[in-house]
Amino acid sequence: MEWPEQSPDLNPIENLWGDFKVRFHKRFVDMFDHPSKNLEARYQYGEVVQDVWCNQGMEIVDALVKSMPKRCQLVIEAEGRWIKY
């Protein structure tokens, strides 16, 4: 199977991860002055990760799912090459 070199990643989880990282970073900065490797801090980081993920909300997921037909059409029009999305 031929695969274009600049083929876009159409996996919507990539966009979800980007949103997650922004929201996690904001919560992290609000809670902690600086990163720490001590055991208590690691437990707190884990709690923040779980809280941010569980409170993600379905709005972004719905928007990503609804955007897929348009993304796929743009990739078809670009003959499998990279698209600006």
PDB file with SEQRES, HELIX, SHEET and CRYST1 records, atoms N, CA, C and O in Angstrom:
SEQRES   1 A   85  MET GLU TRP PRO GLU GLN SER PRO ASP LEU ASN PRO ILE          
SEQRES   2 A   85  GLU ASN LEU TRP GLY ASP PHE LYS VAL ARG PHE HIS LYS          
SEQRES   3 A   85  ARG PHE VAL ASP MET PHE ASP HIS PRO SER LYS ASN LEU          
SEQRES   4 A   85  GLU ALA ARG TYR GLN TYR GLY GLU VAL VAL GLN ASP VAL          
SEQRES   5 A   85  TRP CYS ASN GLN GLY MET GLU ILE VAL ASP ALA LEU VAL          
SEQRES   6 A   85  LYS SER MET PRO LYS ARG CYS GLN LEU VAL ILE GLU ALA          
SEQRES   7 A   85  GLU GLY ARG TRP ILE LYS TYR                                  
HELIX    1 AA1 ILE A   13  MET A   31  1                                  19    
HELIX    2 AA2 LEU A   39  CYS A   54  1                                  16    
HELIX    3 AA3 MET A   58  GLU A   77  1                                  20    
CRYST1    1.000    1.000    1.000  90.00  90.00  90.00 P 1           1          
ATOM      1  N   MET A   1       0.841  -1.172   0.000  1.00  0.00           N  
ATOM      2  CA  MET A   1       0.000   0.000   0.000  1.00  0.00           C  
ATOM      3  C   MET A   1       0.891   1.241   0.000  1.00  0.00           C  
ATOM      4  O   MET A   1       1.826   1.341   0.794  1.00  0.00           O  
ATOM      5  N   GLU A   2       0.599   2.170  -0.882  1.00  0.00           N  
ATOM      6  CA  GLU A   2       1.336   3.423  -0.937  1.00  0.00           C  
ATOM      7  C   GLU A   2       0.799   4.380   0.114  1.00  0.00           C  
ATOM      8  O   GLU A   2      -0.412   4.473   0.314  1.00  0.00           O  
ATOM      9  N   TRP A   3       1.697   5.092   0.784  1.00  0.00           N  
ATOM     10  CA  TRP A   3       1.306   6.034   1.817  1.00  0.00           C  
ATOM     11  C   TRP A   3       2.046   7.345   1.582  1.00  0.00           C  
ATOM     12  O   TRP A   3       3.276   7.356   1.590  1.00  0.00           O  
ATOM     13  N   PRO A   4       1.332   8.450   1.374  1.00  0.00           N  
ATOM     14  CA  PRO A   4       1.993   9.725   1.125  1.00  0.00           C  
ATOM     15  C   PRO A   4       2.888  10.153   2.294  1.00  0.00           C  
ATOM     16  O   PRO A   4       2.564   9.900   3.455  1.00  0.00           O  
ATOM     17  N   GLU A   5       4.002  10.796   1.981  1.00  0.00           N  
ATOM     18  CA  GLU A   5       4.948  11.207   3.027  1.00  0.00           C  
ATOM     19  C   GLU A   5       4.346  12.205   4.000  1.00  0.00           C  
ATOM     20  O   GLU A   5       4.658  12.162   5.190  1.00  0.00           O  
ATOM     21  N   GLN A   6       3.515  13.078   3.539  1.00  0.00           N  
ATOM     22  CA  GLN A   6       2.947  14.128   4.383  1.00  0.00           C  
ATOM     23  C   GLN A   6       1.492  13.840   4.751  1.00  0.00           C  
ATOM     24  O   GLN A   6       0.686  14.759   4.897  1.00  0.00           O  
ATOM     25  N   SER A   7       1.171  12.581   4.898  1.00  0.00           N  
ATOM     26  CA  SER A   7      -0.197  12.195   5.202  1.00  0.00           C  
ATOM     27  C   SER A   7      -0.622  12.736   6.566  1.00  0.00           C  
ATOM     28  O   SER A   7       0.123  12.611   7.538  1.00  0.00           O  
ATOM     29  N   PRO A   8      -1.813  13.336   6.649  1.00  0.00           N  
ATOM     30  CA  PRO A   8      -2.266  13.890   7.923  1.00  0.00           C  
ATOM     31  C   PRO A   8      -2.708  12.800   8.895  1.00  0.00           C  
ATOM     32  O   PRO A   8      -3.127  11.718   8.482  1.00  0.00           O  
ATOM     33  N   ASP A   9      -2.612  13.088  10.157  1.00  0.00           N  
ATOM     34  CA  ASP A   9      -3.113  12.184  11.175  1.00  0.00           C  
ATOM     35  C   ASP A   9      -4.569  12.550  11.415  1.00  0.00           C  
ATOM     36  O   ASP A   9      -4.863  13.600  11.986  1.00  0.00           O  
ATOM     37  N   LEU A  10      -5.472  11.695  10.986  1.00  0.00           N  
ATOM     38  CA  LEU A  10      -6.889  11.990  11.119  1.00  0.00           C  
ATOM     39  C   LEU A  10      -7.478  11.444  12.414  1.00  0.00           C  
ATOM     40  O   LEU A  10      -8.697  11.427  12.585  1.00  0.00           O  
ATOM     41  N   ASN A  11      -6.630  11.004  13.311  1.00  0.00           N  
ATOM     42  CA  ASN A  11      -7.108  10.475  14.575  1.00  0.00           C  
ATOM     43  C   ASN A  11      -7.525  11.634  15.479  1.00  0.00           C  
ATOM     44  O   ASN A  11      -6.670  12.427  15.874  1.00  0.00           O  
ATOM     45  N   PRO A  12      -8.809  11.757  15.820  1.00  0.00           N  
ATOM     46  CA  PRO A  12      -9.257  12.897  16.625  1.00  0.00           C  
ATOM     47  C   PRO A  12      -8.681  12.914  18.037  1.00  0.00           C  
ATOM     48  O   PRO A  12      -8.723  13.951  18.700  1.00  0.00           O  
ATOM     49  N   ILE A  13      -8.151  11.803  18.509  1.00  0.00           N  
ATOM     50  CA  ILE A  13      -7.582  11.775  19.859  1.00  0.00           C  
ATOM     51  C   ILE A  13      -6.401  12.741  19.966  1.00  0.00           C  
ATOM     52  O   ILE A  13      -6.115  13.244  21.052  1.00  0.00           O  
ATOM     53  N   GLU A  14      -5.713  13.006  18.856  1.00  0.00           N  
ATOM     54  CA  GLU A  14      -4.593  13.947  18.876  1.00  0.00           C  
ATOM     55  C   GLU A  14      -5.067  15.334  19.313  1.00  0.00           C  
ATOM     56  O   GLU A  14      -4.402  15.993  20.112  1.00  0.00           O  
ATOM     57  N   ASN A  15      -6.202  15.773  18.798  1.00  0.00           N  
ATOM     58  CA  ASN A  15      -6.759  17.059  19.194  1.00  0.00           C  
ATOM     59  C   ASN A  15      -7.251  17.036  20.637  1.00  0.00           C  
ATOM     60  O   ASN A  15      -7.135  18.028  21.356  1.00  0.00           O  
ATOM     61  N   LEU A  16      -7.792  15.915  21.046  1.00  0.00           N  
ATOM     62  CA  LEU A  16      -8.262  15.768  22.419  1.00  0.00           C  
ATOM     63  C   LEU A  16      -7.091  15.858  23.385  1.00  0.00           C  
ATOM     64  O   LEU A  16      -7.201  16.482  24.441  1.00  0.00           O  
ATOM     65  N   TRP A  17      -5.960  15.231  23.025  1.00  0.00           N  
ATOM     66  CA  TRP A  17      -4.757  15.307  23.862  1.00  0.00           C  
ATOM     67  C   TRP A  17      -4.263  16.741  23.971  1.00  0.00           C  
ATOM     68  O   TRP A  17      -3.848  17.180  25.044  1.00  0.00           O  
ATOM     69  N   GLY A  18      -4.308  17.467  22.864  1.00  0.00           N  
ATOM     70  CA  GLY A  18      -3.864  18.864  22.886  1.00  0.00           C  
ATOM     71  C   GLY A  18      -4.693  19.689  23.863  1.00  0.00           C  
ATOM     72  O   GLY A  18      -4.144  20.465  24.645  1.00  0.00           O  
ATOM     73  N   ASP A  19      -5.999  19.526  23.820  1.00  0.00           N  
ATOM     74  CA  ASP A  19      -6.888  20.232  24.741  1.00  0.00           C  
ATOM     75  C   ASP A  19      -6.615  19.808  26.183  1.00  0.00           C  
ATOM     76  O   ASP A  19      -6.578  20.640  27.090  1.00  0.00           O  
ATOM     77  N   PHE A  20      -6.426  18.513  26.380  1.00  0.00           N  
ATOM     78  CA  PHE A  20      -6.146  17.978  27.710  1.00  0.00           C  
ATOM     79  C   PHE A  20      -4.865  18.590  28.284  1.00  0.00           C  
ATOM     80  O   PHE A  20      -4.833  18.991  29.447  1.00  0.00           O  
ATOM     81  N   LYS A  21      -3.814  18.661  27.466  1.00  0.00           N  
ATOM     82  CA  LYS A  21      -2.540  19.199  27.942  1.00  0.00           C  
ATOM     83  C   LYS A  21      -2.671  20.659  28.365  1.00  0.00           C  
ATOM     84  O   LYS A  21      -2.091  21.069  29.371  1.00  0.00           O  
ATOM     85  N   VAL A  22      -3.421  21.436  27.611  1.00  0.00           N  
ATOM     86  CA  VAL A  22      -3.620  22.845  27.957  1.00  0.00           C  
ATOM     87  C   VAL A  22      -4.352  22.958  29.294  1.00  0.00           C  
ATOM     88  O   VAL A  22      -3.951  23.730  30.165  1.00  0.00           O  
ATOM     89  N   ARG A  23      -5.430  22.180  29.451  1.00  0.00           N  
ATOM     90  CA  ARG A  23      -6.201  22.255  30.691  1.00  0.00           C  
ATOM     91  C   ARG A  23      -5.422  21.709  31.879  1.00  0.00           C  
ATOM     92  O   ARG A  23      -5.518  22.255  32.978  1.00  0.00           O  
ATOM     93  N   PHE A  24      -4.644  20.632  31.679  1.00  0.00           N  
ATOM     94  CA  PHE A  24      -3.825  20.090  32.761  1.00  0.00           C  
ATOM     95  C   PHE A  24      -2.774  21.111  33.190  1.00  0.00           C  
ATOM     96  O   PHE A  24      -2.565  21.323  34.385  1.00  0.00           O  
ATOM     97  N   HIS A  25      -2.117  21.737  32.227  1.00  0.00           N  
ATOM     98  CA  HIS A  25      -1.080  22.708  32.545  1.00  0.00           C  
ATOM     99  C   HIS A  25      -1.656  23.865  33.358  1.00  0.00           C  
ATOM    100  O   HIS A  25      -1.038  24.319  34.321  1.00  0.00           O  
ATOM    101  N   LYS A  26      -2.834  24.339  32.973  1.00  0.00           N  
ATOM    102  CA  LYS A  26      -3.460  25.430  33.718  1.00  0.00           C  
ATOM    103  C   LYS A  26      -3.725  25.001  35.167  1.00  0.00           C  
ATOM    104  O   LYS A  26      -3.424  25.749  36.097  1.00  0.00           O  
ATOM    105  N   ARG A  27      -4.278  23.816  35.359  1.00  0.00           N  
ATOM    106  CA  ARG A  27      -4.544  23.325  36.717  1.00  0.00           C  
ATOM    107  C   ARG A  27      -3.245  23.136  37.484  1.00  0.00           C  
ATOM    108  O   ARG A  27      -3.167  23.453  38.671  1.00  0.00           O  
ATOM    109  N   PHE A  28      -2.233  22.623  36.810  1.00  0.00           N  
ATOM    110  CA  PHE A  28      -0.935  22.384  37.445  1.00  0.00           C  
ATOM    111  C   PHE A  28      -0.336  23.689  37.950  1.00  0.00           C  
ATOM    112  O   PHE A  28       0.111  23.777  39.094  1.00  0.00           O  
ATOM    113  N   VAL A  29      -0.331  24.696  37.091  1.00  0.00           N  
ATOM    114  CA  VAL A  29       0.247  25.986  37.453  1.00  0.00           C  
ATOM    115  C   VAL A  29      -0.545  26.625  38.599  1.00  0.00           C  
ATOM    116  O   VAL A  29       0.040  27.259  39.477  1.00  0.00           O  
ATOM    117  N   ASP A  30      -1.867  26.462  38.592  1.00  0.00           N  
ATOM    118  CA  ASP A  30      -2.685  27.010  39.670  1.00  0.00           C  
ATOM    119  C   ASP A  30      -2.405  26.331  41.007  1.00  0.00           C  
ATOM    120  O   ASP A  30      -2.511  26.965  42.057  1.00  0.00           O  
ATOM    121  N   MET A  31      -2.047  25.046  40.977  1.00  0.00           N  
ATOM    122  CA  MET A  31      -1.880  24.279  42.211  1.00  0.00           C  
ATOM    123  C   MET A  31      -0.453  24.238  42.747  1.00  0.00           C  
ATOM    124  O   MET A  31      -0.252  24.201  43.961  1.00  0.00           O  
ATOM    125  N   PHE A  32       0.531  24.242  41.867  1.00  0.00           N  
ATOM    126  CA  PHE A  32       1.912  24.009  42.280  1.00  0.00           C  
ATOM    127  C   PHE A  32       2.819  25.140  41.822  1.00  0.00           C  
ATOM    128  O   PHE A  32       2.651  25.685  40.731  1.00  0.00           O  
ATOM    129  N   ASP A  33       3.777  25.483  42.665  1.00  0.00           N  
ATOM    130  CA  ASP A  33       4.753  26.509  42.295  1.00  0.00           C  
ATOM    131  C   ASP A  33       5.775  25.979  41.301  1.00  0.00           C  
ATOM    132  O   ASP A  33       6.209  26.696  40.399  1.00  0.00           O  
ATOM    133  N   HIS A  34       6.157  24.708  41.476  1.00  0.00           N  
ATOM    134  CA  HIS A  34       7.182  24.109  40.621  1.00  0.00           C  
ATOM    135  C   HIS A  34       7.011  22.590  40.656  1.00  0.00           C  
ATOM    136  O   HIS A  34       6.441  22.054  41.607  1.00  0.00           O  
ATOM    137  N   PRO A  35       7.494  21.902  39.638  1.00  0.00           N  
ATOM    138  CA  PRO A  35       7.410  20.438  39.634  1.00  0.00           C  
ATOM    139  C   PRO A  35       8.213  19.837  40.779  1.00  0.00           C  
ATOM    140  O   PRO A  35       9.257  20.362  41.168  1.00  0.00           O  
ATOM    141  N   SER A  36       7.721  18.753  41.299  1.00  0.00           N  
ATOM    142  CA  SER A  36       8.418  18.056  42.379  1.00  0.00           C  
ATOM    143  C   SER A  36       8.356  16.559  42.109  1.00  0.00           C  
ATOM    144  O   SER A  36       7.389  16.060  41.534  1.00  0.00           O  
ATOM    145  N   LYS A  37       9.386  15.860  42.526  1.00  0.00           N  
ATOM    146  CA  LYS A  37       9.419  14.414  42.313  1.00  0.00           C  
ATOM    147  C   LYS A  37       9.103  13.643  43.586  1.00  0.00           C  
ATOM    148  O   LYS A  37       9.158  12.413  43.591  1.00  0.00           O  
ATOM    149  N   ASN A  38       8.769  14.356  44.681  1.00  0.00           N  
ATOM    150  CA  ASN A  38       8.491  13.605  45.905  1.00  0.00           C  
ATOM    151  C   ASN A  38       7.182  12.821  45.745  1.00  0.00           C  
ATOM    152  O   ASN A  38       6.351  13.150  44.898  1.00  0.00           O  
ATOM    153  N   LEU A  39       7.017  11.806  46.549  1.00  0.00           N  
ATOM    154  CA  LEU A  39       5.903  10.871  46.415  1.00  0.00           C  
ATOM    155  C   LEU A  39       4.553  11.567  46.556  1.00  0.00           C  
ATOM    156  O   LEU A  39       3.632  11.278  45.792  1.00  0.00           O  
ATOM    157  N   GLU A  40       4.420  12.463  47.502  1.00  0.00           N  
ATOM    158  CA  GLU A  40       3.146  13.161  47.704  1.00  0.00           C  
ATOM    159  C   GLU A  40       2.761  13.975  46.471  1.00  0.00           C  
ATOM    160  O   GLU A  40       1.603  13.976  46.053  1.00  0.00           O  
ATOM    161  N   ALA A  41       3.735  14.660  45.898  1.00  0.00           N  
ATOM    162  CA  ALA A  41       3.472  15.461  44.705  1.00  0.00           C  
ATOM    163  C   ALA A  41       3.039  14.572  43.549  1.00  0.00           C  
ATOM    164  O   ALA A  41       2.133  14.930  42.797  1.00  0.00           O  
ATOM    165  N   ARG A  42       3.679  13.414  43.402  1.00  0.00           N  
ATOM    166  CA  ARG A  42       3.304  12.509  42.307  1.00  0.00           C  
ATOM    167  C   ARG A  42       1.866  12.022  42.458  1.00  0.00           C  
ATOM    168  O   ARG A  42       1.151  11.889  41.465  1.00  0.00           O  
ATOM    169  N   TYR A  43       1.443  11.759  43.676  1.00  0.00           N  
ATOM    170  CA  TYR A  43       0.047  11.370  43.895  1.00  0.00           C  
ATOM    171  C   TYR A  43      -0.896  12.513  43.526  1.00  0.00           C  
ATOM    172  O   TYR A  43      -1.946  12.289  42.923  1.00  0.00           O  
ATOM    173  N   GLN A  44      -0.519  13.726  43.887  1.00  0.00           N  
ATOM    174  CA  GLN A  44      -1.344  14.877  43.538  1.00  0.00           C  
ATOM    175  C   GLN A  44      -1.419  15.070  42.027  1.00  0.00           C  
ATOM    176  O   GLN A  44      -2.484  15.381  41.493  1.00  0.00           O  
ATOM    177  N   TYR A  45      -0.301  14.889  41.340  1.00  0.00           N  
ATOM    178  CA  TYR A  45      -0.302  15.005  39.877  1.00  0.00           C  
ATOM    179  C   TYR A  45      -1.260  13.984  39.275  1.00  0.00           C  
ATOM    180  O   TYR A  45      -2.029  14.292  38.364  1.00  0.00           O  
ATOM    181  N   GLY A  46      -1.199  12.770  39.798  1.00  0.00           N  
ATOM    182  CA  GLY A  46      -2.085  11.714  39.306  1.00  0.00           C  
ATOM    183  C   GLY A  46      -3.547  12.065  39.508  1.00  0.00           C  
ATOM    184  O   GLY A  46      -4.376  11.803  38.636  1.00  0.00           O  
ATOM    185  N   GLU A  47      -3.871  12.656  40.650  1.00  0.00           N  
ATOM    186  CA  GLU A  47      -5.249  13.067  40.913  1.00  0.00           C  
ATOM    187  C   GLU A  47      -5.683  14.173  39.955  1.00  0.00           C  
ATOM    188  O   GLU A  47      -6.815  14.179  39.472  1.00  0.00           O  
ATOM    189  N   VAL A  48      -4.776  15.104  39.687  1.00  0.00           N  
ATOM    190  CA  VAL A  48      -5.092  16.194  38.753  1.00  0.00           C  
ATOM    191  C   VAL A  48      -5.325  15.627  37.353  1.00  0.00           C  
ATOM    192  O   VAL A  48      -6.271  16.024  36.673  1.00  0.00           O  
ATOM    193  N   VAL A  49      -4.472  14.707  36.923  1.00  0.00           N  
ATOM    194  CA  VAL A  49      -4.629  14.090  35.598  1.00  0.00           C  
ATOM    195  C   VAL A  49      -5.994  13.428  35.488  1.00  0.00           C  
ATOM    196  O   VAL A  49      -6.709  13.632  34.507  1.00  0.00           O  
ATOM    197  N   GLN A  50      -6.354  12.639  36.486  1.00  0.00           N  
ATOM    198  CA  GLN A  50      -7.646  11.943  36.454  1.00  0.00           C  
ATOM    199  C   GLN A  50      -8.806  12.928  36.472  1.00  0.00           C  
ATOM    200  O   GLN A  50      -9.781  12.749  35.741  1.00  0.00           O  
ATOM    201  N   ASP A  51      -8.714  13.959  37.291  1.00  0.00           N  
ATOM    202  CA  ASP A  51      -9.789  14.938  37.380  1.00  0.00           C  
ATOM    203  C   ASP A  51      -9.968  15.677  36.056  1.00  0.00           C  
ATOM    204  O   ASP A  51     -11.088  15.842  35.573  1.00  0.00           O  
ATOM    205  N   VAL A  52      -8.860  16.117  35.480  1.00  0.00           N  
ATOM    206  CA  VAL A  52      -8.938  16.853  34.207  1.00  0.00           C  
ATOM    207  C   VAL A  52      -9.524  15.957  33.116  1.00  0.00           C  
ATOM    208  O   VAL A  52     -10.376  16.399  32.346  1.00  0.00           O  
ATOM    209  N   TRP A  53      -9.076  14.702  33.045  1.00  0.00           N  
ATOM    210  CA  TRP A  53      -9.573  13.789  32.012  1.00  0.00           C  
ATOM    211  C   TRP A  53     -11.055  13.489  32.213  1.00  0.00           C  
ATOM    212  O   TRP A  53     -11.830  13.514  31.257  1.00  0.00           O  
ATOM    213  N   CYS A  54     -11.451  13.205  33.454  1.00  0.00           N  
ATOM    214  CA  CYS A  54     -12.847  12.831  33.730  1.00  0.00           C  
ATOM    215  C   CYS A  54     -13.809  14.004  33.550  1.00  0.00           C  
ATOM    216  O   CYS A  54     -14.999  13.796  33.315  1.00  0.00           O  
ATOM    217  N   ASN A  55     -13.310  15.218  33.656  1.00  0.00           N  
ATOM    218  CA  ASN A  55     -14.159  16.397  33.492  1.00  0.00           C  
ATOM    219  C   ASN A  55     -13.963  17.065  32.142  1.00  0.00           C  
ATOM    220  O   ASN A  55     -14.265  18.246  31.972  1.00  0.00           O  
ATOM    221  N   GLN A  56     -13.462  16.309  31.197  1.00  0.00           N  
ATOM    222  CA  GLN A  56     -13.175  16.820  29.854  1.00  0.00           C  
ATOM    223  C   GLN A  56     -14.432  17.396  29.210  1.00  0.00           C  
ATOM    224  O   GLN A  56     -14.371  18.430  28.545  1.00  0.00           O  
ATOM    225  N   GLY A  57     -15.548  16.747  29.399  1.00  0.00           N  
ATOM    226  CA  GLY A  57     -16.771  17.198  28.751  1.00  0.00           C  
ATOM    227  C   GLY A  57     -16.872  16.616  27.351  1.00  0.00           C  
ATOM    228  O   GLY A  57     -15.864  16.341  26.701  1.00  0.00           O  
ATOM    229  N   MET A  58     -18.076  16.439  26.911  1.00  0.00           N  
ATOM    230  CA  MET A  58     -18.300  15.819  25.604  1.00  0.00           C  
ATOM    231  C   MET A  58     -18.355  16.830  24.470  1.00  0.00           C  
ATOM    232  O   MET A  58     -18.412  16.442  23.303  1.00  0.00           O  
ATOM    233  N   GLU A  59     -18.340  18.117  24.789  1.00  0.00           N  
ATOM    234  CA  GLU A  59     -18.449  19.116  23.728  1.00  0.00           C  
ATOM    235  C   GLU A  59     -17.309  18.994  22.726  1.00  0.00           C  
ATOM    236  O   GLU A  59     -17.535  18.995  21.516  1.00  0.00           O  
ATOM    237  N   ILE A  60     -16.097  18.890  23.226  1.00  0.00           N  
ATOM    238  CA  ILE A  60     -14.953  18.788  22.313  1.00  0.00           C  
ATOM    239  C   ILE A  60     -14.978  17.465  21.554  1.00  0.00           C  
ATOM    240  O   ILE A  60     -14.630  17.421  20.373  1.00  0.00           O  
ATOM    241  N   VAL A  61     -15.383  16.398  22.218  1.00  0.00           N  
ATOM    242  CA  VAL A  61     -15.471  15.091  21.553  1.00  0.00           C  
ATOM    243  C   VAL A  61     -16.503  15.158  20.433  1.00  0.00           C  
ATOM    244  O   VAL A  61     -16.248  14.700  19.320  1.00  0.00           O  
ATOM    245  N   ASP A  62     -17.664  15.728  20.729  1.00  0.00           N  
ATOM    246  CA  ASP A  62     -18.707  15.871  19.706  1.00  0.00           C  
ATOM    247  C   ASP A  62     -18.223  16.709  18.529  1.00  0.00           C  
ATOM    248  O   ASP A  62     -18.460  16.359  17.373  1.00  0.00           O  
ATOM    249  N   ALA A  63     -17.548  17.812  18.823  1.00  0.00           N  
ATOM    250  CA  ALA A  63     -17.046  18.682  17.758  1.00  0.00           C  
ATOM    251  C   ALA A  63     -16.028  17.945  16.885  1.00  0.00           C  
ATOM    252  O   ALA A  63     -16.031  18.092  15.663  1.00  0.00           O  
ATOM    253  N   LEU A  64     -15.158  17.151  17.517  1.00  0.00           N  
ATOM    254  CA  LEU A  64     -14.156  16.402  16.750  1.00  0.00           C  
ATOM    255  C   LEU A  64     -14.817  15.350  15.860  1.00  0.00           C  
ATOM    256  O   LEU A  64     -14.440  15.181  14.700  1.00  0.00           O  
ATOM    257  N   VAL A  65     -15.791  14.655  16.404  1.00  0.00           N  
ATOM    258  CA  VAL A  65     -16.503  13.634  15.615  1.00  0.00           C  
ATOM    259  C   VAL A  65     -17.214  14.290  14.437  1.00  0.00           C  
ATOM    260  O   VAL A  65     -17.155  13.790  13.313  1.00  0.00           O  
ATOM    261  N   LYS A  66     -17.887  15.414  14.695  1.00  0.00           N  
ATOM    262  CA  LYS A  66     -18.619  16.103  13.624  1.00  0.00           C  
ATOM    263  C   LYS A  66     -17.689  16.673  12.557  1.00  0.00           C  
ATOM    264  O   LYS A  66     -18.109  16.867  11.416  1.00  0.00           O  
ATOM    265  N   SER A  67     -16.431  16.944  12.911  1.00  0.00           N  
ATOM    266  CA  SER A  67     -15.489  17.515  11.946  1.00  0.00           C  
ATOM    267  C   SER A  67     -14.883  16.463  11.009  1.00  0.00           C  
ATOM    268  O   SER A  67     -14.272  16.818  10.002  1.00  0.00           O  
ATOM    269  N   MET A  68     -15.043  15.189  11.324  1.00  0.00           N  
ATOM    270  CA  MET A  68     -14.373  14.146  10.542  1.00  0.00           C  
ATOM    271  C   MET A  68     -14.777  14.101   9.067  1.00  0.00           C  
ATOM    272  O   MET A  68     -13.896  13.969   8.217  1.00  0.00           O  
ATOM    273  N   PRO A  69     -16.064  14.203   8.720  1.00  0.00           N  
ATOM    274  CA  PRO A  69     -16.386  14.188   7.274  1.00  0.00           C  
ATOM    275  C   PRO A  69     -15.672  15.302   6.504  1.00  0.00           C  
ATOM    276  O   PRO A  69     -15.175  15.080   5.400  1.00  0.00           O  
ATOM    277  N   LYS A  70     -15.625  16.505   7.095  1.00  0.00           N  
ATOM    278  CA  LYS A  70     -14.948  17.625   6.428  1.00  0.00           C  
ATOM    279  C   LYS A  70     -13.455  17.351   6.312  1.00  0.00           C  
ATOM    280  O   LYS A  70     -12.856  17.602   5.266  1.00  0.00           O  
ATOM    281  N   ARG A  71     -12.849  16.836   7.384  1.00  0.00           N  
ATOM    282  CA  ARG A  71     -11.417  16.526   7.354  1.00  0.00           C  
ATOM    283  C   ARG A  71     -11.116  15.487   6.277  1.00  0.00           C  
ATOM    284  O   ARG A  71     -10.170  15.632   5.502  1.00  0.00           O  
ATOM    285  N   CYS A  72     -11.927  14.448   6.243  1.00  0.00           N  
ATOM    286  CA  CYS A  72     -11.708  13.388   5.252  1.00  0.00           C  
ATOM    287  C   CYS A  72     -11.835  13.931   3.836  1.00  0.00           C  
ATOM    288  O   CYS A  72     -11.038  13.582   2.965  1.00  0.00           O  
ATOM    289  N   GLN A  73     -12.832  14.783   3.597  1.00  0.00           N  
ATOM    290  CA  GLN A  73     -13.011  15.370   2.274  1.00  0.00           C  
ATOM    291  C   GLN A  73     -11.806  16.218   1.886  1.00  0.00           C  
ATOM    292  O   GLN A  73     -11.356  16.177   0.741  1.00  0.00           O  
ATOM    293  N   LEU A  74     -11.284  16.985   2.838  1.00  0.00           N  
ATOM    294  CA  LEU A  74     -10.108  17.805   2.552  1.00  0.00           C  
ATOM    295  C   LEU A  74      -8.887  16.949   2.213  1.00  0.00           C  
ATOM    296  O   LEU A  74      -8.094  17.310   1.344  1.00  0.00           O  
ATOM    297  N   VAL A  75      -8.741  15.822   2.894  1.00  0.00           N  
ATOM    298  CA  VAL A  75      -7.619  14.911   2.606  1.00  0.00           C  
ATOM    299  C   VAL A  75      -7.783  14.313   1.213  1.00  0.00           C  
ATOM    300  O   VAL A  75      -6.810  14.186   0.469  1.00  0.00           O  
ATOM    301  N   ILE A  76      -9.010  13.947   0.861  1.00  0.00           N  
ATOM    302  CA  ILE A  76      -9.278  13.400  -0.481  1.00  0.00           C  
ATOM    303  C   ILE A  76      -8.915  14.446  -1.533  1.00  0.00           C  
ATOM    304  O   ILE A  76      -8.253  14.139  -2.524  1.00  0.00           O  
ATOM    305  N   GLU A  77      -9.355  15.679  -1.307  1.00  0.00           N  
ATOM    306  CA  GLU A  77      -9.055  16.750  -2.262  1.00  0.00           C  
ATOM    307  C   GLU A  77      -7.555  17.035  -2.343  1.00  0.00           C  
ATOM    308  O   GLU A  77      -7.052  17.430  -3.395  1.00  0.00           O  
ATOM    309  N   ALA A  78      -6.843  16.834  -1.232  1.00  0.00           N  
ATOM    310  CA  ALA A  78      -5.388  17.057  -1.211  1.00  0.00           C  
ATOM    311  C   ALA A  78      -4.629  15.806  -1.650  1.00  0.00           C  
ATOM    312  O   ALA A  78      -3.405  15.745  -1.539  1.00  0.00           O  
ATOM    313  N   GLU A  79      -5.358  14.817  -2.145  1.00  0.00           N  
ATOM    314  CA  GLU A  79      -4.780  13.555  -2.614  1.00  0.00           C  
ATOM    315  C   GLU A  79      -3.905  12.892  -1.551  1.00  0.00           C  
ATOM    316  O   GLU A  79      -2.827  12.372  -1.841  1.00  0.00           O  
ATOM    317  N   GLY A  80      -4.400  12.926  -0.312  1.00  0.00           N  
ATOM    318  CA  GLY A  80      -3.707  12.233   0.781  1.00  0.00           C  
ATOM    319  C   GLY A  80      -2.588  13.010   1.429  1.00  0.00           C  
ATOM    320  O   GLY A  80      -1.938  12.522   2.354  1.00  0.00           O  
ATOM    321  N   ARG A  81      -2.363  14.200   0.956  1.00  0.00           N  
ATOM    322  CA  ARG A  81      -1.290  15.014   1.523  1.00  0.00           C  
ATOM    323  C   ARG A  81      -1.782  15.756   2.765  1.00  0.00           C  
ATOM    324  O   ARG A  81      -2.944  15.651   3.155  1.00  0.00           O  
ATOM    325  N   TRP A  82      -0.863  16.509   3.375  1.00  0.00           N  
ATOM    326  CA  TRP A  82      -1.143  17.269   4.588  1.00  0.00           C  
ATOM    327  C   TRP A  82      -2.225  18.304   4.329  1.00  0.00           C  
ATOM    328  O   TRP A  82      -2.282  18.903   3.255  1.00  0.00           O  
ATOM    329  N   ILE A  83      -3.080  18.508   5.316  1.00  0.00           N  
ATOM    330  CA  ILE A  83      -4.096  19.558   5.231  1.00  0.00           C  
ATOM    331  C   ILE A  83      -3.924  20.499   6.415  1.00  0.00           C  
ATOM    332  O   ILE A  83      -3.413  20.101   7.461  1.00  0.00           O  
ATOM    333  N   LYS A  84      -4.341  21.720   6.253  1.00  0.00           N  
ATOM    334  CA  LYS A  84      -4.262  22.687   7.345  1.00  0.00           C  
ATOM    335  C   LYS A  84      -5.566  22.593   8.126  1.00  0.00           C  
ATOM    336  O   LYS A  84      -6.578  23.177   7.737  1.00  0.00           O  
ATOM    337  N   TYR A  85      -5.534  21.861   9.221  1.00  0.00           N  
ATOM    338  CA  TYR A  85      -6.743  21.718  10.030  1.00  0.00           C  
ATOM    339  C   TYR A  85      -6.366  21.700  11.472  1.00  0.00           C  
ATOM    340  O   TYR A  85      -7.236  21.586  12.336  1.00  0.00           O  
TER     341      TYR A  85                                                      
END                                                                             
